[in-house]
Amino acid sequence: MTPLAFDWHALLLKSVITFNEFVIYYFLTLNTVYLLLFVVSLFEVVRFVRRTFFSDYQQILKSEMTWPISILVPAHNEEQGIVDTIRSLLQLNYGEFEVVVVNDGSTDATLERLIKAFDLRKTDRIYRRTLPTARVLGIYASLEVPNLTVVDKEKGGKSDALNTGINISRYPLFCSVDADSVIEENALLRVVKPFMEHPEEMVAVGGIVRIINGCEVRDGRVTRISLPRRALPVFQVVEYLRAFLSGRIGWSVLRSLLIISGAFGLYKKSEVMAVGGYDSTTDTEDLELVVKLHETLKKQKTRYRIVFVPDPVCWTEVPEKFKTLLMQRNRWHRGLLQSFSRHWRMLFNPRYGVIGTLALPYFLVFEMLGPFIEVLGYLSVIAAYFLGILNQEFFLLFLLVAVFYGVFLSIAAVLLEEISFRRYPGWEDLARLIWYSIWENLGFRQLLALFKVKAFFDFIRRRRRWGEMGHKGFREPAPASPPAGPRPPR
Amino acid sequence: MHTTSELLIQVLWGLGGVLTFLFLFIVVNKAMRELKERRAATLRKELEPRILEYVNGKGERLGPQLGHLGGFERSVAEEILLDNARFLKGTARSRITAACEELGLVQDRIAQLRHPRWWKRAEAAEKLASMKSPKAAPELIVLMHDEVPDVRMRAARALGQLDTRTSIKPLVEAMQDPNRWSALRIADILAGMGTDAADELVENFNTLPIKARVAAVDCLGRAKSLRAPGLLLRLLTDPDRNIRARAAHSLGLIGDPNFTPDLLKSLSDAEWPVRAMAAKALGKLARPEAVEPLARVLKDKEWWVRINAAEGLRSMGDKGLSALVGALSSEDRYARHAAVATLEGAGVVDQYVGMLASADEKEREQALSFIRKIVASERTDSLMQSAARHAQEKVREQLSRVLKPGEVKP
């Protein structure tokens, strides 16, 4: 009697076919979710534009009841542009605000530049150390600019710097701003509006982040807006438009916004302090804070709002090199995985409302597993080809549908931009946006999926690297600086 | 599989059609908008000089100067008038209101208040607010019952802009309904309407719900109504701590020195927000009899009370500053630190540091004695910096001597 031979070939065939069928259903579900998010965002953008009048901001500016804001700027080795950034922040169009710069153990001349530019002097200011932080070495105030405070502290990372800023700040709202970003003149007026409309419920508000590469910047202000010349940053422009205008707006309407960009967000200080401030053990402190706020407030059964508003703009520089992009996306995805692993109890838990039953499952299935499924999908197509079971006609048609759908979503984001904010006014910019919306789906998105897969393995291996942005710089060159030490990765 | 392929081909055609539609929509929409903007800019160039001449006093009426206007021309004329309304006051502002009435723009917008779409009603209320025609008041009062919150709020703000006696009552009534209105925003509108609105609030204060009362107390302070102090002084003993705190703050804003005895009592309130606001208000009144009690609360267990007391003393001139200098020798560490920080902010520390270079020995001794007190208070960051960077070598030397290592506690 011959032993029964196991048919490996048949098993492989069956696996590849089953997986390919799964990919098709996955693709359909994912795109239905994207489409629904786009429809929700479209209605919200139209509603937002219709309900926004110039006089709203005029009233917020004039009113004595407008909440004062502390702008927190964590800075680590930012000698190149820190003075310009602070000057532009001090010129913001807003009633009462202070700027708190936290020099987080810079090894370059960041502190010296600030001392010189604003005639700073060390003070004995007292403050309540509510959140634990690395040691504060000195607090500096300016005689010229009374609403500027500079804190010098030992290196503790961005979260630690922000927590120090929260401890020292005076006002009930704080706005976190990256030292290498540019905030539009009226951005504070716009971002505070939801707090004025719902003062008791509002906990955090995020603004839109736009890409500064290619724009002209003078005296810390964006004076001419145009698209970058190189392809990689333009792909990111399209990606950001899609993420902010049809992603975050949609989630915000569903009251499930999980991310407020660290580059620009406004928070109620008391609520952030109540959850222990920023967490320095994750790679994306902004995401972790928002998820923590949701978890705590839902547990307490508090009525609250965390929203995204699309018109307060923060301009920021994006990577122009693949290596830098890889590091940035690796960190973002690792941060997502870290936050997810900490708050998994919220998943599918109706106690956390839409967040537990919709937003977190979405992030699990599409953001975390999505890149794997996408990459495995490509591999299984190759396997199917070599096994001789690839229906080439079907594959090509399916690929075309996938690409067309991706193009549709990107162009839909361009449409949202065109009917609302129209930041890129020229015809050439519009043509390039549409052109890159098409090409983005033929390589760039697949590359991002690969980056995320790599990030997953880094997360498993508990690798933590901040990575350097390798700023090309959008400002005019700064004067020569005193000798600086090495710039360690964050 | 054949059927699936056909289905995919149909999906592709569908997606291709949607993409083409999107593309055309974006392009046509942009082109139309730019054409409209250009036409409006050309018209604006033509109409604006004539409108500005009228606004600046030329002629009795604007209509004859503009001639017959079609629908688009009227909308451009309205835009010009309302843009200028934002910056003008007095007679010029009244002439804009008169022109809006004469051109029928007020009537158009009043009619638009009944439009079935909410954003059109909101837009009409917004524009009527800028036109400031009292004729719109009755319709705007009706609009305050609109089912859409945004529309209601715009109607309320428009009524606030009209600034007529008839607008006040419905706004005060709105504060009584916390489910439909944000008391904070209504109070903000009322505060901008001056003392008449404040008087109405005083009369109706007891009918307001608790959260609206807090907002109303703030509003009374900002409006500085002569009828408010009696109520505010009574509210210093209200059972609600937020109302007591806001009442103290508002009394500080009104600024009558006769409030001092009542505010001094509030310095001993059991709740720290009340003590903090009373300290702040006393600083604003700046009466000498408040110096000693404020110096006492520098030792308060609550941080905000100490800070406000120190700031209050700082704003009281020489007597307040002397009290802060006295607090440098306090046994209480927090009082000493609050005093040092405030004296630095007031420039007093710099002044004494500068005196170290004086030719007068008595002055130098006085400065040294002051600086020793600061050193004893254990807050020496500022002095250390002066010891390292002061322009005069003599000062640097003397400071370094006083700050010698054993003397400065970590």
Interface residues (C-beta under 8 A of the other chain):
Chain A: R50 R51 F53 S55 Q58 Q59 S63 E64 M65 R121 K122 T123 D124 R125 I126 R128 G138 I139 A141 M196 E197 H198 P199 N391 E393 F394 L397 F398 L400 V401 F404 Y405 V407 F408 I411 A412 V414 L415 E418 I419 W427 L430 I434
Chain B: M1 T4 S5 L8 I9 V11 L12 L15 G16 V18 L19 L22 F23 F25 I26 V27 N29 K30 R86 W119 A122 E123 E126 A129 S130 D150 R154 R157 S182 L184 R185 A187 D188 A191 D218 R222 W303 I307 H337 A338 V340 A341 E344 G345 R379 T380 D381 S382 M384 Q385
